[in-house]
Amino acid sequence: MTTWNLQETRCHLLICNGGSCMMRQADEVTQAIREEIATLGADKEIHTTRTRCNGRCVDACVVIAYPDGIWYKDITPELGRAVVRKHLSGDRLEEHMVYSFDRQFIASGLSVAGTDKAPR
Ligand code: FES
């Protein structure tokens, strides 16, 4: 069991490791992101978590960055490294952004609209 001290974390990257993303290099993306973080000595600033499906399989491989609430699509290992560098410098990988959080709702960007969720 792991219990990290996350007090200095500035960015949390959620790397989708669901089935569709795994078919689009999610494991390699995960390793590339973690290697880039280690290479840059940014373990305290950027935390990563593998997730199951995030419900945007058309965008595989999906990487989500918080607290900005940015959803990235079509992330390859090289683009995963770029995500790390961008977020460390306070920037974003604009050309792969699908959604970003505008403090009230998630705002759409370059996304396929998707299917509405059923009412509760
Ligand atoms: S498997 Fe990654 S969004 Fe569905």
Backbone and ligand atoms as CSV (ligand in chain L), in Angstrom:
chain,resi,resn,atom,element,x,y,z
A,1,MET,N,N,0.848,-1.183,0.000
A,1,MET,CA,C,0.000,0.000,0.000
A,1,MET,C,C,0.890,1.242,0.000
A,2,THR,N,N,0.527,2.215,-0.840
A,2,THR,CA,C,1.318,3.429,-1.002
A,2,THR,C,C,0.577,4.623,-0.430
A,3,THR,N,N,1.311,5.483,0.258
A,3,THR,CA,C,0.733,6.731,0.756
A,3,THR,C,C,1.720,7.852,0.482
A,4,TRP,N,N,1.575,8.525,-0.659
A,4,TRP,CA,C,2.477,9.602,-1.053
A,4,TRP,C,C,2.145,10.885,-0.312
A,5,ASN,N,N,3.157,11.696,-0.070
A,5,ASN,CA,C,2.936,13.060,0.410
A,5,ASN,C,C,2.699,13.923,-0.824
A,6,LEU,N,N,1.502,14.460,-0.964
A,6,LEU,CA,C,1.123,15.200,-2.180
A,6,LEU,C,C,1.034,16.710,-1.958
A,7,GLN,N,N,1.608,17.187,-0.847
A,7,GLN,CA,C,1.434,18.597,-0.491
A,7,GLN,C,C,1.967,19.576,-1.529
A,8,GLU,N,N,2.979,19.206,-2.301
A,8,GLU,CA,C,3.554,20.144,-3.283
A,8,GLU,C,C,3.080,19.858,-4.701
A,9,THR,N,N,2.060,19.024,-4.833
A,9,THR,CA,C,1.554,18.681,-6.165
A,9,THR,C,C,0.865,19.884,-6.802
A,10,ARG,N,N,1.275,20.204,-8.030
A,10,ARG,CA,C,0.654,21.290,-8.795
A,10,ARG,C,C,-0.237,20.766,-9.898
A,11,CYS,N,N,-0.002,19.528,-10.306
A,11,CYS,CA,C,-0.737,18.959,-11.435
A,11,CYS,C,C,-0.936,17.464,-11.200
A,12,HIS,N,N,-2.141,17.006,-11.439
A,12,HIS,CA,C,-2.456,15.585,-11.335
A,12,HIS,C,C,-2.855,15.100,-12.721
A,13,LEU,N,N,-2.084,14.187,-13.283
A,13,LEU,CA,C,-2.393,13.630,-14.595
A,13,LEU,C,C,-3.069,12.278,-14.425
A,14,LEU,N,N,-4.270,12.181,-14.946
A,14,LEU,CA,C,-5.029,10.933,-14.934
A,14,LEU,C,C,-4.856,10.314,-16.322
A,15,ILE,N,N,-4.202,9.177,-16.376
A,15,ILE,CA,C,-3.872,8.541,-17.654
A,15,ILE,C,C,-4.808,7.364,-17.849
A,16,CYS,N,N,-5.649,7.447,-18.855
A,16,CYS,CA,C,-6.639,6.392,-19.053
A,16,CYS,C,C,-5.949,5.093,-19.464
A,17,ASN,N,N,-6.220,4.062,-18.717
A,17,ASN,CA,C,-5.718,2.724,-19.022
A,17,ASN,C,C,-6.891,1.773,-19.254
A,18,GLY,N,N,-8.017,2.338,-19.740
A,18,GLY,CA,C,-9.147,1.508,-20.117
A,18,GLY,C,C,-8.843,0.750,-21.405
A,19,GLY,N,N,-9.743,-0.129,-21.782
A,19,GLY,CA,C,-9.498,-1.024,-22.907
A,19,GLY,C,C,-9.169,-0.316,-24.215
A,20,SER,N,N,-9.947,0.690,-24.578
A,20,SER,CA,C,-9.709,1.390,-25.854
A,20,SER,C,C,-8.394,2.138,-25.826
A,21,CYS,N,N,-8.095,2.762,-24.711
A,21,CYS,CA,C,-6.828,3.495,-24.607
A,21,CYS,C,C,-5.651,2.531,-24.583
A,22,MET,N,N,-5.816,1.365,-23.960
A,22,MET,CA,C,-4.726,0.377,-23.943
A,22,MET,C,C,-4.403,-0.098,-25.357
A,23,MET,N,N,-5.432,-0.127,-26.230
A,23,MET,CA,C,-5.185,-0.514,-27.624
A,23,MET,C,C,-4.498,0.605,-28.395
A,24,ARG,N,N,-4.451,1.811,-27.791
A,24,ARG,CA,C,-3.791,2.967,-28.439
A,24,ARG,C,C,-2.610,3.438,-27.587
A,25,GLN,N,N,-1.819,2.505,-27.107
A,25,GLN,CA,C,-0.530,2.776,-26.456
A,25,GLN,C,C,-0.632,3.380,-25.052
A,26,ALA,N,N,-1.722,3.149,-24.328
A,26,ALA,CA,C,-1.855,3.754,-22.994
A,26,ALA,C,C,-0.727,3.337,-22.054
A,27,ASP,N,N,-0.292,2.096,-22.152
A,27,ASP,CA,C,0.791,1.669,-21.260
A,27,ASP,C,C,2.081,2.411,-21.598
A,28,GLU,N,N,2.364,2.549,-22.887
A,28,GLU,CA,C,3.567,3.279,-23.314
A,28,GLU,C,C,3.440,4.766,-22.960
A,29,VAL,N,N,2.242,5.316,-23.095
A,29,VAL,CA,C,2.012,6.718,-22.715
A,29,VAL,C,C,2.266,6.897,-21.224
A,30,THR,N,N,1.764,5.973,-20.425
A,30,THR,CA,C,1.961,6.041,-18.974
A,30,THR,C,C,3.442,6.024,-18.635
A,31,GLN,N,N,4.179,5.081,-19.248
A,31,GLN,CA,C,5.610,4.980,-18.969
A,31,GLN,C,C,6.348,6.230,-19.427
A,32,ALA,N,N,5.998,6.754,-20.597
A,32,ALA,CA,C,6.673,7.954,-21.119
A,32,ALA,C,C,6.427,9.154,-20.210
A,33,ILE,N,N,5.199,9.317,-19.750
A,33,ILE,CA,C,4.872,10.434,-18.856
A,33,ILE,C,C,5.657,10.300,-17.555
A,34,ARG,N,N,5.689,9.115,-16.999
A,34,ARG,CA,C,6.394,8.918,-15.732
A,34,ARG,C,C,7.905,9.072,-15.905
A,35,GLU,N,N,8.440,8.613,-17.028
A,35,GLU,CA,C,9.874,8.803,-17.289
A,35,GLU,C,C,10.214,10.277,-17.442
A,36,GLU,N,N,9.358,11.033,-18.137
A,36,GLU,CA,C,9.620,12.461,-18.326
A,36,GLU,C,C,9.585,13.200,-16.982
A,37,ILE,N,N,8.635,12.847,-16.150
A,37,ILE,CA,C,8.551,13.455,-14.818
A,37,ILE,C,C,9.834,13.168,-14.035
A,38,ALA,N,N,10.302,11.926,-14.093
A,38,ALA,CA,C,11.526,11.560,-13.377
A,38,ALA,C,C,12.737,12.283,-13.957
A,39,THR,N,N,12.818,12.332,-15.288
A,39,THR,CA,C,13.948,13.004,-15.951
A,39,THR,C,C,14.023,14.470,-15.554
A,40,LEU,N,N,12.866,15.101,-15.437
A,40,LEU,CA,C,12.817,16.530,-15.102
A,40,LEU,C,C,12.831,16.776,-13.592
A,41,GLY,N,N,12.890,15.701,-12.807
A,41,GLY,CA,C,12.913,15.860,-11.351
A,41,GLY,C,C,11.638,16.494,-10.816
A,42,ALA,N,N,10.517,16.161,-11.439
A,42,ALA,CA,C,9.256,16.826,-11.110
A,42,ALA,C,C,8.290,15.919,-10.346
A,43,ASP,N,N,8.820,14.941,-9.647
A,43,ASP,CA,C,7.940,14.004,-8.932
A,43,ASP,C,C,7.050,14.685,-7.902
A,44,LYS,N,N,7.555,15.749,-7.277
A,44,LYS,CA,C,6.726,16.441,-6.283
A,44,LYS,C,C,5.648,17.294,-6.940
A,45,GLU,N,N,5.940,17.835,-8.131
A,45,GLU,CA,C,5.008,18.757,-8.786
A,45,GLU,C,C,3.897,18.053,-9.550
A,46,ILE,N,N,4.207,16.902,-10.143
A,46,ILE,CA,C,3.218,16.210,-10.970
A,46,ILE,C,C,2.987,14.806,-10.441
A,47,HIS,N,N,1.744,14.516,-10.138
A,47,HIS,CA,C,1.339,13.190,-9.683
A,47,HIS,C,C,0.572,12.518,-10.820
A,48,THR,N,N,0.733,11.217,-10.970
A,48,THR,CA,C,0.025,10.501,-12.025
A,48,THR,C,C,-0.802,9.367,-11.435
A,49,THR,N,N,-1.887,9.080,-12.120
A,49,THR,CA,C,-2.737,7.959,-11.730
A,49,THR,C,C,-3.236,7.276,-12.993
A,50,ARG,N,N,-3.117,5.961,-13.034
A,50,ARG,CA,C,-3.748,5.188,-14.108
A,50,ARG,C,C,-5.234,5.057,-13.762
A,51,THR,N,N,-6.098,5.240,-14.756
A,51,THR,CA,C,-7.526,5.088,-14.508
A,51,THR,C,C,-8.105,4.011,-15.423
A,52,ARG,N,N,-9.315,3.659,-15.129
A,52,ARG,CA,C,-10.081,2.834,-16.065
A,52,ARG,C,C,-10.712,3.778,-17.082
A,53,CYS,N,N,-11.655,3.265,-17.886
A,53,CYS,CA,C,-12.253,4.055,-18.964
A,53,CYS,C,C,-12.870,5.348,-18.429
A,54,ASN,N,N,-12.582,6.458,-19.114
A,54,ASN,CA,C,-13.125,7.766,-18.756
A,54,ASN,C,C,-14.307,8.170,-19.630
A,55,GLY,N,N,-14.808,7.250,-20.432
A,55,GLY,CA,C,-16.019,7.522,-21.207
A,55,GLY,C,C,-15.797,8.373,-22.451
A,56,ARG,N,N,-14.573,8.414,-22.952
A,56,ARG,CA,C,-14.283,9.167,-24.178
A,56,ARG,C,C,-13.373,8.326,-25.077
A,57,CYS,N,N,-13.792,7.080,-25.316
A,57,CYS,CA,C,-12.943,6.133,-26.039
A,57,CYS,C,C,-12.585,6.617,-27.441
A,58,VAL,N,N,-13.438,7.414,-28.048
A,58,VAL,CA,C,-13.134,7.939,-29.387
A,58,VAL,C,C,-11.870,8.789,-29.365
A,59,ASP,N,N,-11.508,9.288,-28.192
A,59,ASP,CA,C,-10.335,10.161,-28.039
A,59,ASP,C,C,-9.075,9.408,-27.608
A,60,ALA,N,N,-9.132,8.093,-27.524
A,60,ALA,CA,C,-7.994,7.309,-27.014
A,60,ALA,C,C,-6.684,7.677,-27.716
A,61,CYS,N,N,-5.666,7.778,-26.996
A,61,CYS,CA,C,-5.472,7.635,-25.558
A,61,CYS,C,C,-5.746,8.965,-24.844
A,62,VAL,N,N,-6.572,8.878,-23.802
A,62,VAL,CA,C,-7.021,10.059,-23.064
A,62,VAL,C,C,-6.112,10.313,-21.860
A,63,VAL,N,N,-5.722,11.574,-21.684
A,63,VAL,CA,C,-5.001,12.023,-20.490
A,63,VAL,C,C,-5.726,13.253,-19.973
A,64,ILE,N,N,-5.974,13.312,-18.664
A,64,ILE,CA,C,-6.721,14.407,-18.045
A,64,ILE,C,C,-5.816,15.085,-17.031
A,65,ALA,N,N,-5.764,16.410,-17.074
A,65,ALA,CA,C,-4.893,17.185,-16.191
A,65,ALA,C,C,-5.722,18.043,-15.246
A,66,TYR,N,N,-5.513,17.838,-13.946
A,66,TYR,CA,C,-6.165,18.660,-12.923
A,66,TYR,C,C,-5.102,19.396,-12.146
A,67,PRO,N,N,-5.385,20.610,-11.624
A,67,PRO,CA,C,-6.710,21.192,-11.385
A,67,PRO,C,C,-7.323,21.921,-12.571
A,68,ASP,N,N,-6.659,21.972,-13.732
A,68,ASP,CA,C,-7.197,22.723,-14.868
A,68,ASP,C,C,-8.404,22.034,-15.513
A,69,GLY,N,N,-8.580,20.771,-15.252
A,69,GLY,CA,C,-9.699,20.056,-15.846
A,69,GLY,C,C,-9.564,19.937,-17.356
A,70,ILE,N,N,-8.349,19.757,-17.832
A,70,ILE,CA,C,-8.107,19.656,-19.274
A,70,ILE,C,C,-8.102,18.191,-19.682
A,71,TRP,N,N,-8.917,17.898,-20.671
A,71,TRP,CA,C,-8.976,16.543,-21.224
A,71,TRP,C,C,-8.231,16.561,-22.553
A,72,TYR,N,N,-7.226,15.689,-22.680
A,72,TYR,CA,C,-6.452,15.596,-23.912
A,72,TYR,C,C,-6.836,14.337,-24.668
A,73,LYS,N,N,-6.780,14.432,-25.996
A,73,LYS,CA,C,-7.073,13.270,-26.843
A,73,LYS,C,C,-5.859,12.902,-27.680
A,74,ASP,N,N,-5.906,11.663,-28.175
A,74,ASP,CA,C,-4.899,11.162,-29.129
A,74,ASP,C,C,-3.476,11.326,-28.605
A,75,ILE,N,N,-3.288,11.024,-27.331
A,75,ILE,CA,C,-1.966,11.191,-26.736
A,75,ILE,C,C,-1.099,9.968,-27.020
A,76,THR,N,N,0.055,10.236,-27.608
A,76,THR,CA,C,1.084,9.225,-27.875
A,76,THR,C,C,2.147,9.352,-26.784
A,77,PRO,N,N,3.099,8.420,-26.735
A,77,PRO,CA,C,4.164,8.575,-25.744
A,77,PRO,C,C,4.887,9.925,-25.866
A,78,GLU,N,N,5.215,10.346,-27.088
A,78,GLU,CA,C,5.922,11.627,-27.256
A,78,GLU,C,C,5.045,12.801,-26.824
A,79,LEU,N,N,3.755,12.731,-27.155
A,79,LEU,CA,C,2.851,13.809,-26.728
A,79,LEU,C,C,2.661,13.787,-25.216
A,80,GLY,N,N,2.708,12.610,-24.608
A,80,GLY,CA,C,2.635,12.529,-23.149
A,80,GLY,C,C,3.792,13.273,-22.500
A,81,ARG,N,N,4.988,13.109,-23.083
A,81,ARG,CA,C,6.152,13.866,-22.566
A,81,ARG,C,C,5.913,15.364,-22.726
A,82,ALA,N,N,5.313,15.749,-23.844
A,82,ALA,CA,C,5.038,17.170,-24.085
A,82,ALA,C,C,4.016,17.701,-23.079
A,83,VAL,N,N,3.029,16.888,-22.725
A,83,VAL,CA,C,2.040,17.294,-21.710
A,83,VAL,C,C,2.747,17.610,-20.394
A,84,VAL,N,N,3.688,16.762,-20.009
A,84,VAL,CA,C,4.435,16.994,-18.768
A,84,VAL,C,C,5.178,18.322,-18.835
A,85,ARG,N,N,5.910,18.545,-19.927
A,85,ARG,CA,C,6.698,19.787,-20.056
A,85,ARG,C,C,5.784,21.006,-20.077
A,86,LYS,N,N,4.681,20.919,-20.799
A,86,LYS,CA,C,3.746,22.057,-20.878
A,86,LYS,C,C,3.194,22.392,-19.504
A,87,HIS,N,N,2.730,21.389,-18.781
A,87,HIS,CA,C,2.095,21.670,-17.480
A,87,HIS,C,C,3.106,22.128,-16.442
A,88,LEU,N,N,4.331,21.697,-16.560
A,88,LEU,CA,C,5.366,22.198,-15.638
A,88,LEU,C,C,5.633,23.676,-15.854
A,89,SER,N,N,5.469,24.130,-17.089
A,89,SER,CA,C,5.726,25.538,-17.391
A,89,SER,C,C,4.441,26.364,-17.359
A,90,GLY,N,N,3.343,25.767,-16.888
A,90,GLY,CA,C,2.080,26.494,-16.783
A,90,GLY,C,C,1.368,26.646,-18.107
A,91,ASP,N,N,1.734,25.839,-19.079
A,91,ASP,CA,C,1.148,25.916,-20.417
A,91,ASP,C,C,0.233,24.712,-20.648
A,92,ARG,N,N,-0.311,24.605,-21.837
A,92,ARG,CA,C,-1.191,23.504,-22.213
A,92,ARG,C,C,-0.831,23.015,-23.614
A,93,LEU,N,N,-1.210,21.796,-23.909
A,93,LEU,CA,C,-0.999,21.252,-25.255
A,93,LEU,C,C,-2.281,21.519,-26.051
A,94,GLU,N,N,-2.406,22.774,-26.492
A,94,GLU,CA,C,-3.658,23.279,-27.064
A,94,GLU,C,C,-4.227,22.386,-28.165
A,95,GLU,N,N,-3.367,21.903,-29.063
A,95,GLU,CA,C,-3.840,21.181,-30.241
A,95,GLU,C,C,-4.443,19.818,-29.936
A,96,HIS,N,N,-4.347,19.355,-28.684
A,96,HIS,CA,C,-4.942,18.067,-28.316
A,96,HIS,C,C,-5.999,18.199,-27.220
A,97,MET,N,N,-6.381,19.432,-26.901
A,97,MET,CA,C,-7.385,19.650,-25.856
A,97,MET,C,C,-8.789,19.343,-26.375
A,98,VAL,N,N,-9.537,18.565,-25.602
A,98,VAL,CA,C,-10.915,18.254,-25.941
A,98,VAL,C,C,-11.850,19.079,-25.065
A,99,TYR,N,N,-11.565,19.121,-23.785
A,99,TYR,CA,C,-12.362,19.880,-22.829
A,99,TYR,C,C,-11.429,20.615,-21.877
A,100,SER,N,N,-11.955,21.704,-21.314
A,100,SER,CA,C,-11.289,22.346,-20.180
A,100,SER,C,C,-12.373,22.815,-19.217
A,101,PHE,N,N,-12.003,22.944,-17.970
A,101,PHE,CA,C,-12.975,23.285,-16.941
A,101,PHE,C,C,-13.002,24.799,-16.771
A,102,ASP,N,N,-14.193,25.404,-16.881
A,102,ASP,CA,C,-14.282,26.865,-16.799
A,102,ASP,C,C,-14.800,27.337,-15.436
A,103,ARG,N,N,-14.598,26.544,-14.420
A,103,ARG,CA,C,-14.972,26.808,-13.026
A,103,ARG,C,C,-16.459,26.574,-12.757
A,104,GLN,N,N,-17.261,26.337,-13.760
A,104,GLN,CA,C,-18.656,25.996,-13.540
A,104,GLN,C,C,-19.014,24.711,-14.273
A,105,PHE,N,N,-18.618,24.629,-15.529
A,105,PHE,CA,C,-18.885,23.463,-16.355
A,105,PHE,C,C,-17.620,23.073,-17.088
A,106,ILE,N,N,-17.633,21.883,-17.639
A,106,ILE,CA,C,-16.581,21.498,-18.560
A,106,ILE,C,C,-16.963,22.053,-19.921
A,107,ALA,N,N,-16.058,22.852,-20.506
A,107,ALA,CA,C,-16.323,23.492,-21.791
A,107,ALA,C,C,-15.754,22.642,-22.911
A,108,SER,N,N,-16.494,22.545,-23.997
A,108,SER,CA,C,-16.093,21.724,-25.117
A,108,SER,C,C,-15.038,22.425,-25.965
A,109,GLY,N,N,-14.143,21.644,-26.506
A,109,GLY,CA,C,-13.123,22.159,-27.399
A,109,GLY,C,C,-13.185,21.445,-28.719
A,110,LEU,N,N,-12.212,20.594,-28.972
A,110,LEU,CA,C,-12.093,19.899,-30.242
A,110,LEU,C,C,-12.801,18.554,-30.227
A,111,SER,N,N,-13.880,18.428,-29.497
A,111,SER,CA,C,-14.410,17.096,-29.229
A,111,SER,C,C,-15.526,16.668,-30.175
A,112,VAL,N,N,-15.652,15.358,-30.276
A,112,VAL,CA,C,-16.852,14.753,-30.828
A,112,VAL,C,C,-17.907,14.916,-29.743
A,113,ALA,N,N,-19.112,15.375,-30.083
A,113,ALA,CA,C,-20.102,15.707,-29.062
A,113,ALA,C,C,-20.379,14.551,-28.121
A,114,GLY,N,N,-20.533,13.355,-28.630
A,114,GLY,CA,C,-20.828,12.208,-27.768
A,114,GLY,C,C,-22.296,12.063,-27.488
A,115,THR,N,N,-22.635,11.044,-26.735
A,115,THR,CA,C,-24.011,10.694,-26.415
A,115,THR,C,C,-24.415,11.321,-25.098
A,116,ASP,N,N,-25.611,11.944,-25.051
A,116,ASP,CA,C,-26.095,12.502,-23.791
A,116,ASP,C,C,-26.307,11.380,-22.783
A,117,LYS,N,N,-25.995,11.679,-21.510
A,117,LYS,CA,C,-26.247,10.700,-20.456
A,117,LYS,C,C,-27.737,10.645,-20.170
A,118,ALA,N,N,-28.183,9.475,-19.743
A,118,ALA,CA,C,-29.602,9.304,-19.440
A,118,ALA,C,C,-29.964,10.122,-18.207
A,119,PRO,N,N,-31.183,10.721,-18.160
A,119,PRO,CA,C,-31.587,11.467,-16.969
A,119,PRO,C,C,-31.675,10.558,-15.760
A,120,ARG,N,N,-31.402,11.109,-14.576
A,120,ARG,CA,C,-31.447,10.328,-13.344
A,120,ARG,C,C,-32.843,10.264,-12.796
L,1,FES,S1,S,-10.763,3.415,-22.529
L,1,FES,FE1,FE,-9.923,5.435,-22.301
L,1,FES,S2,S,-11.678,6.697,-22.523
L,1,FES,FE2,FE,-12.493,4.696,-22.709
